[in-house]
Amino acid sequence: MEIKKVGVMGCGAMGLGVAQVCAQAGIPTVAVKATPGSTDKIRSGLEKSLGKMVERGKMTAEKKDETLSLLQFTTQEEEVAGCDLIIESIIEDLDTKKALFQRLEGIVSPQALLTTNTSTLSVTAMMAVCNHRDRVAGLHFFNPAPVMKLVEIIHGFETSDDAIETLDTFCKKLGKDPVIVQDTTGFIVNRLLTPYMLSAIRLLEMGTGTIGDIDHAMKSGAGHPMGPFELADYIGLDVVEAMTLNIYQDMHQPHVSSPHTLTRLVQLGYLGRKTGKGFYDYSTKPPMPNPALRHPVA
């Protein structure tokens, strides 16, 4: 099956990025805003972002205009009725996603593929509420979607091989580098990255090293582009905590439980880059470690 039209549910950072990638690949794309209100601000923000790419010589003006012409923004779920592929990228809540999948089955054709961009939730659990389970899969893009090459294609318990093959071809058409993963909480990347970030937080709590020193050690010694605290702030500490809780519910192992410091930062609303403060304070240039975390937290 050839994917000729895509519907993206959710116009947050990830959803908008995925919609942009699809349109840049020449595929007509319907982006559905999951919350009430006008889509004008979303479209103008994307137009501004693409304009900066043109200014930097990373995109031609013609390509910018073509990309925008292939994007339709709406708040009406029914607008995805003619799509061959749906990519869900709404709030990371299983019940909300399951309810959306049930509604989508009443909108799209029985042949249309239903996929989720979840980072840790079970694809099979979403599949369970559907009548045509063989066309449900995971399609996990990484942030920022227009830049990051990897896409994890998640094979749910009853996902058909044909659906996986179609998604693999689709991802390659987008210029992405897909890997096929079985439906395990966290899949490959987050199953490995989440315990890594949690271990760094525990080293901080033990007083083994400072935020800056631990980040520097992993960048200089392991060749990582970001240290674990920089990475956690970039992802969003609320997202890291949610991934932690999902993986812990699956594994029930102490090393994947939420450390005290992560819980407290999320409770305070210090979620990283998006709020201006997390493990680092982004009000300074360059960002400095959060003064509240200079000493181990008990």
Secondary structure, DSSP 4 states (H G I P E B T S, - for coil): -----EEEE--SHHHHHHHHHHHHTT--EEEE-SSSS-SHHHHHHHHHHHHHHHHTTSS-HHHHHHHHHTEEEES-GGGGTT-SEEEE---S-HHHHHHHHHHHHTTS-TTSEEEE--SSS-HHHHHTT-S-GGGEEEEEE-SSTTT--EEEEEE-TT--HHHHHHHHHHHHHTT-EEEEEES-TTTTHHHHHHHHHHHHHHHHHHTSS-HHHHHHHHHHHH--SS-HHHHHHHH-HHHHHHHHHHHHHHH--GGGSPPHHHHHHHHHT--BGGGTBSSEETTSSS-EE-GGGSS---
